[in-house]
């Protein structure tokens, strides 16, 4: 059985990234990304889905430089589930996207990406 964990999202950054350094010296950047759900006619539907994006090492440096609140960002990475305990002792699960590639999209690139989505939809029909 083959198993593969990969995802790609295009959305707007909800805030500037928070950057920190771990005890072993690795830089970690995280930010929220708002993505829309799409109808078959290409229109956004419903409230945005907010994703937590996490980048490590050199990619964290890149994130700090290119991601600003409202930036249109493409993120390719993998889905991660992490269990943790809150300060008041409650068990929780964090759902995160561990970034492998992050790209700032300009309007021309955004239009191109939307055209590709339209092509994909037409192929599915």
MIMAR-861499 format. One line per 5 residues: number of its first residue (from 0); their letters; for each residue x, y, z of N, C-alpha, C. Coordinates in steps of 0.2 Angstrom, whole numbers. Example, Ala and Ser with C-alpha at 12.3 -4.5 7.8 and 13.67 -1.06 7.14 Angstrom:
! MIMAR-861499
0	as	66:-28:39:62:-22:39:66:-16:39 ~ 64:-11:35:68:-5:36:64:0:39
***
This chain:
! MIMAR-861499
0	xxxxx	4:-6:0:0:0:0:4:6:0 ~ 3:11:-4:6:17:-5:3:22:-1 ~ 7:26:3:4:32:7:8:38:6 ~ 4:44:5:8:50:3:4:56:6 ~ 8:60:10:5:66:13:8:72:10
5	xxxxx	4:75:6:6:81:2:-1:86:1 ~ 0:92:2:-5:97:1:-2:103:-2 ~ -7:107:-5:-5:113:-8:-11:118:-7 ~ -9:124:-4:-14:129:-3:-12:136:-6 ~ -17:140:-8:-16:147:-10:-21:151:-6
10	xxxxx	-18:156:-2:-23:160:2:-19:166:4 ~ -23:170:9:-20:176:11:-17:175:18 ~ -11:178:20:-9:177:26:-13:182:31 ~ -15:179:37:-19:182:42:-15:187:46 ~ -9:186:46:-4:190:50:3:189:48
15	xxxxx	7:194:51:14:193:49:17:187:53 ~ 22:183:51:24:177:54:27:179:61 ~ 26:174:65:30:174:72:36:169:71 ~ 42:172:72:48:168:72:51:167:78 ~ 54:161:79:57:160:86:63:155:84
20	xxxxx	67:154:89:73:149:88:72:144:93 ~ 73:137:91:72:132:96:78:131:100 ~ 78:127:105:84:126:110:90:124:106 ~ 89:120:100:95:117:96:97:122:91 ~ 94:128:91:96:134:86:92:134:79
25	xxxxx	87:130:79:83:130:73:78:135:73 ~ 78:139:67:73:144:67:66:141:65 ~ 61:144:68:54:141:66:50:148:65 ~ 46:148:59:41:153:58:34:150:57 ~ 29:154:60:23:151:59:18:157:58
30	xxxxx	13:156:54:8:161:52:1:158:50 ~ -4:162:50:-11:159:48:-12:161:41 ~ -15:156:38:-17:157:31:-24:156:30 ~ -28:160:27:-35:160:25:-36:157:18 ~ -39:151:18:-41:149:11:-48:148:10
35	xxxxx	-51:149:4:-58:148:3:-60:141:0 ~ -66:140:1:-69:134:-2:-72:136:-8 ~ -72:132:-13:-74:134:-20:-80:130:-22 ~ -85:134:-25:-91:130:-29:-88:128:-36 ~ -92:124:-39:-91:122:-46:-90:128:-51
40	xxxxx	-94:134:-50:-93:139:-54:-87:144:-53 ~ -83:142:-48:-77:146:-47:-78:151:-42 ~ -84:152:-39:-85:157:-34:-83:155:-27 ~ -80:159:-23:-79:157:-16:-85:156:-12 ~ -85:151:-8:-91:149:-4:-90:149:3
45	xxxxx	-94:152:7:-94:151:15:-88:155:18 ~ -87:154:24:-81:157:28:-75:154:26 ~ -69:158:26:-63:155:25:-61:150:30 ~ -57:145:28:-54:140:33:-47:143:35 ~ -46:143:41:-39:146:44:-35:140:45
50	xxxxx	-29:140:42:-24:135:43:-18:138:46 ~ -14:134:50:-8:136:54:-2:133:49 ~ 2:138:47:8:136:43:14:136:47 ~ 18:131:47:24:131:50:30:130:46 ~ 36:134:46:42:133:42:48:132:46
55	xxxxx	52:128:44:59:127:48:65:129:44 ~ 70:131:48:77:132:45:77:138:40 ~ 80:137:34:81:142:29:74:145:27 ~ 69:140:26:63:142:24:59:147:29 ~ 61:146:36:58:151:41:61:158:39
60	xxxxx	67:158:37:70:165:35:67:168:30 ~ 65:164:25:62:166:19:55:169:21 ~ 51:165:25:44:167:27:45:173:30 ~ 49:174:35:50:181:38:51:187:33 ~ 54:186:28:56:191:23:50:192:18
65	xxxxx	46:187:16:41:188:11:34:188:13 ~ 32:185:19:25:185:21:23:191:25 ~ 18:195:23:16:200:27:8:199:28 ~ 5:202:32:-2:202:33:-6:203:26 ~ -10:199:24:-14:200:18:-10:197:12
70	xxxxx	-4:196:12:0:193:6:-4:187:3 ~ -4:187:-3:-6:181:-7:0:176:-7 ~ -1:170:-4:4:165:-3:2:158:-5 ~ 7:155:-9:6:148:-11:10:144:-6 ~ 7:139:-3:11:134:2:10:127:0
75	xxxxx	16:124:-1:16:117:-2:19:113:4 ~ 16:108:6:19:105:12:16:98:14 ~ 16:97:20:12:91:22:8:92:29 ~ 3:88:29:-2:89:35:1:86:41 ~ 1:89:47:4:87:53:-1:87:59
80	xxxxx	-2:82:63:-6:82:69:-1:82:75 ~ -2:86:80:2:86:85:-2:87:92 ~ -1:82:96:-5:82:103:-1:86:108 ~ -4:90:112:-1:94:117:-6:95:123 ~ -3:97:129:-7:98:135:-7:106:136
85	xxxxx	-13:109:137:-13:116:138:-11:117:146 ~ -10:124:147:-8:125:154:-12:123:159 ~ -19:123:158:-24:121:162:-25:113:162 ~ -21:109:159:-21:102:159:-25:99:154 ~ -28:102:149:-33:99:144:-28:97:138
90	xxxxx	-30:91:136:-27:88:130:-30:91:124 ~ -26:93:119:-28:96:113:-24:93:107 ~ -27:94:101:-23:92:95:-22:98:90 ~ -16:99:88:-15:105:84:-14:102:77 ~ -18:105:72:-17:103:65:-13:108:61
95	xxxxx	-8:106:58:-3:111:55:-1:109:48 ~ 1:114:44:4:112:38:11:114:39 ~ 15:108:38:23:109:38:25:111:31 ~ 27:117:30:29:120:24:35:117:21 ~ 35:115:15:41:113:11:43:118:6
100	xxxxx	38:122:3:39:127:-1:34:133:0 ~ 36:139:0:32:145:1:34:150:-5 ~ 29:152:-8:30:157:-13:25:163:-13 ~ 27:169:-13:23:175:-13:20:176:-20 ~ 14:176:-21:11:177:-28:9:184:-29
105	xxxxx	11:186:-35:9:193:-37:2:192:-41 ~ -1:198:-43:-7:198:-46:-7:194:-52 ~ -2:194:-56:-1:191:-63:-1:183:-61 ~ 3:181:-56:3:174:-54:-4:172:-52 ~ -7:176:-48:-14:174:-45:-18:173:-51
110	xxxxx	-19:177:-56:-23:176:-62:-21:170:-65 ~ -15:168:-66:-13:162:-69:-15:156:-65 ~ -14:156:-58:-16:151:-54:-24:150:-55 ~ -28:155:-55:-35:154:-55:-37:151:-62 ~ -33:153:-67:-34:150:-74:-33:142:-74
115	xxxxx	-28:140:-70:-26:133:-70:-32:130:-66 ~ -34:133:-61:-40:130:-57:-46:129:-62 ~ -47:134:-66:-53:133:-71:-52:127:-76 ~ -45:126:-78:-44:121:-82:-45:114:-79 ~ -43:114:-72:-44:108:-68:-51:106:-68
120	xxxxx	-55:111:-66:-62:110:-66:-65:107:-72 ~ -63:110:-78:-66:108:-84:-64:101:-86 ~ -58:99:-84:-56:92:-85:-60:87:-81 ~ -62:89:-75:-66:85:-71:-73:84:-73 ~ -75:89:-77:-82:89:-79:-83:84:-85
***
